[in-house]
Amino acid sequence: MANSYNVTALPNYVEEHREELIAKAVLSAKSADMFTLETGIKGPTALNLIDTQIAFGDGSTCGWDESGTTSLSQRILTPRALKINMAICDKVLLNKWANYLVRVAADKTDSDLPFEKEFVDGVMNQVKAGIEKMIYQGDSSNASAVEFDGLIKILTASGTSTITATAASNVSAYAFIKAVAAKMPAQILEKEDKCILVSTPLYNEFMQDLVSANLYHYNPGDGANEYMLPGTDIKVIAVNGLNNTASYDYAIAASKSNIFYGVDLQNGEEIFDLWFSKDNREYRFAIEFIAGVQVAYPEEIVLGKRTVA
């Protein structure tokens, strides 16, 4: 077995797949993929909203009978310029590479999966998890981390017209989610992409409640960690971004199209670079991009909060 790793192999892999890796870093989080994508975001950007109310007139008469209204409004999506800078010791990488070769020899891993891809994918999974959490729990005022404001902060901001549903800690997950669904206004219920987003632990508790009540029925059409709330056409979806919240278990009822995830991705300003520094005898990894979230109509969102025991 070779005892050295070609220091140019990993940087070459990153360079060859740069555009793909940038897209994966910015867009591959589960919630980022679900929501409405807004590109070309470089700073605070207005989501220009048009609300049109039509009225039918009497078509049997002549003349112009004007009716209906159109109103314009804005919600500001405020993104954050984010970066990840990492230093990776070449000796640590050599150990990982040697372990990879052992697993290939023992047929314990896919030999068609290059070490470079396996290693970079491991980093990408951490980026994806970080973005997923920030989409919900991000706080731009957090002194210990660089984050954009997430949905919880946006929906609980002073003056926001979000509908709320609260529950005590002794309320079951099923009862809590039903209470959230009961607060959903007609504007949400008529949307085909309506859903209730919950943490993975709350989702698992919800499923156990359904099993105990004999309400669970496996449907191959349901996706992983997705289940239709019994008696409704509302899908309950587990998202890791809502895991481990401090004071409350949250449930967000909305149409997916009402939540916007903003990035740039138009002018090649994102950075995804990896190189071997001979001066420092280590790899340097740099990722830079812009991202943020916003909701178009907060009055069409229900934020459920169940007190954590």
N, C-alpha and C positions, 0 to 999 in steps of 0.2 A: 504494500500500500504506500502510496506517495506520502511524504511527511511534510509537504509544503503546499500552500494554497496560492494560486496565481492572484496577486493583489489587484490585477486589472480586470478580472472576470466579473466581480460584483459591480464595479462602476460601469463597465461596458453593458451589462444587463440592464441597469437602470437607465442608461442613456438610450438604449435601443427601444425601451418600453416606456419612455418618459410620459408621453401623452396619455397612454392607457393608465399609468400609475397615478397621474394627477387626477384623472377622472374618478378613479377608484377612491383616492384619498378624500375627495370633496363630495362625492355623490353616493358612495356605496352604503352609508348608514341606512338602516331599514326605514326610518322615518323620513329621511331626506328623499328616498326613492318614492315614498307614498305621497308626499305633499306636492303642491304646485311649484315648479321650478321657475325662478326668475333669474335670468343671466344678465351680465353686463353691470353688475353691482360693484361699485368702487367706494362708495360712501353712503351716507344717509340718502335713501331713495324713496320717492313717493310712489305708493301703489295707488294709481288713479282709478277710482271706483265710480261706476255709472249705475244709478238706480233708476230704472224706467218703469213707470206704471201706465199701462195702456187702458183705454176705455173704448168700447165699440159704439159706433154711431149708427144712425138709421140710414141704411144704404138705399132706401127707396126714394129718398128726397135728393134734390140737387143742392149745389152749394158746398161751401167749405165749413165743416162743423168740427172745429179743432177741439180735441180733448186729450187727456193723458198728460203726464208730467215726466220730466227727466231731471234728475239732480246729480251733481258731481260732488265727490268728497275724496279725501285722501287719508291714507294711513302711511306712516313713515317706517320703512324697514331700515334699521340702523345696524349695519354689519360690523364685524371686527376683523382687522387684519391679524391673522394668526400665523405663528411659525413654530416649527419644531426643530431644534438643533440638538444633535446627538453626537457623542464621540464613542466609537466602538473599538476597543483594544484588538489589535490584530491577533494576539495570542488567544483571546476569547473566541474570536471568529474561527481560528484554526481548530480549536477544540470542538466547536459546533460542526465544522466541516468533517473532521475525523469521525465524529459520532454519526453523521449523515452517511458516510461511506460504509460504516459498519452495518447500519440498518439496511442499506441497499444490498450489501453482500448477503445479509441474512433474510432478504426478501421481506423486510418489515416496513418498507416504504415504497412508493411508486418510483421506480428507477427512471421513468420518463419525466419526472418532476425535477428540474435542475435545482441544485442547492441554492443558487442565487434567487430563484423564484420562491423557494420554500422560506428562505431567510427574509426576503422583502415582504412576503405575504404575512409573516409574523408581525412585522412592524406595522403593516397596513391594518391588521386586525385591531391593534391598539389605537390607531388613529380613528378608525371607524367607531370603536366603542366610545372614544372621547367625544366625537362629534354627536353621536346619538344621545349621550347624556347631556351635552350642552344644549341641544335643541329644546330640552324640557327644563333642565335645572340651571342653565347658565345665568350668571349675574355679572353684569359689566362693572359693578361696584365692588366685586370681590377683590380684596387686597392681596390675597394669596394666590390668585390665578388670573390668567388673561382669558376672558370669556365674553361672548355676546349675550345679551339678555335672552333667556329661554322663555318658553310658553308659560310656565308657572308665574314668572315675574310679570310678564306682559299681561296675563289675564287677571292678575290680582292688583294691578296698578290702580292708584287712586283715580276715580273718574271713569274707569272702564265699565262698560255696560254688560259685562259677562253675567250670565245666569249662574247662580250657585245652588249647590245641593250639599248639605252637610249630614254627617252621621256619626254616632258615638262609636267607640272602639268595640263595643259588644255586638254591633250589628254585623250580620253575616255578609260575606262578599256578594252573594246573590241578591240579598235584600238591598245592599248599597247600590249595586249596579242597576237594579230595577228602579230605585229612587232617582238615579241620574237620568235614566231613560224617560221616566215620567215627566221630567222637567224639560225635555227637548221640545222646542216650539215647532210649529208646522213648517217653518222655513228649512229646518234641518231634516225633518221626517220625510219631506218630499224629494230629497236629494238621493240619488242612487248610490253615492259614495259615502253615505253617513256611516259613522262607526263610533264606538266608545273605546278609547285608548286607556289601557291600565298597565300597571307593572306586571312583570312575570310572576312574582309571588302572589299578587292579588288575583291574577288570572288562574293560577293553579288552585287557589282557595275557592274561587268561583266554580271551577270544574268539579272539585270535590263536593261542593254544595249541591250541584246538579246531580251527581251520582247518588248522593245520599237521598235526594228527593225523587230519584228514579226519573229524572228529566233529561238525562244524557242519552243522546243517540248519535252514533258515529255517522258522519256524512263525508264521503270521500271528496265532496266539493269544497269542504272547508280547508283552508290553508293551515300550515303549521302555526300553532299558537293563535288560532282564530276560531271563533265559534259563534253561531247565531244565537242571540238571546232568545230563549224559548218564548213562543207566542208573539214574536216580532220579526221584522226584517232588518234588525239592527245587528251588525256584526261587532262582537267584542274582540279586540286585538291586543295581544301582549306586546309591549315594547320595553326593552331593557333600559331606555332612557328615563323611565319613571321608577326604576328600582332604587331602593335605599334612600328615599326621601325622609327627612328628619321627623317632622311633627305630624304629617298626615299621609295616608294612602290617597293618591289622587286618581281621578277618572276624568278624562276629557272627552266630552261628546261633541262631535262636530262633523261637518263634511270635510273630507280630505282636501278638496279644492279650495276651501276657505282658509287654509294655512299655507303660507308662502315660505319657501326656503330660497334665500338669495345667495348667489355666488357671482364671480366674474366670468371666467372661462371663455372670454371672447377675444382677448388681446394678448394672450400668451404671457401674462405677467406672473402667473403662478410659477413657483420654483419647486422642483423635485430633483435633488442632486445628491450624489454620493461619490466621494473620491477618497483615495488613499493619500494621507499626508505623510510624506517622508520625514518632514521636520519633527512631527509629533509621534510617528510610528503608530498611527491609528487611523481608522476610517472616520470620516466626517460625513454626517447625514443632515441635509437641510430640506425642509418642506415649508413652503409659504403659500398662503392663499387667503381669500376673503370669504367670509360666510356670515349669515345671520338669518333670523326668522321673524315673521310678523303674521298677524291674522288680519283678514280683510274686514270681517264683520263680527266683532266680539259679542254683539247681542245675539248672534246665532251660534253661540258656543255655551255649553254647560260645563262648569268646573265643579266636579264633585270632590269633597274632602271628607275622609273618614279618619277620625283621631286615632293615632297609633297608640296601642296599649302600652 
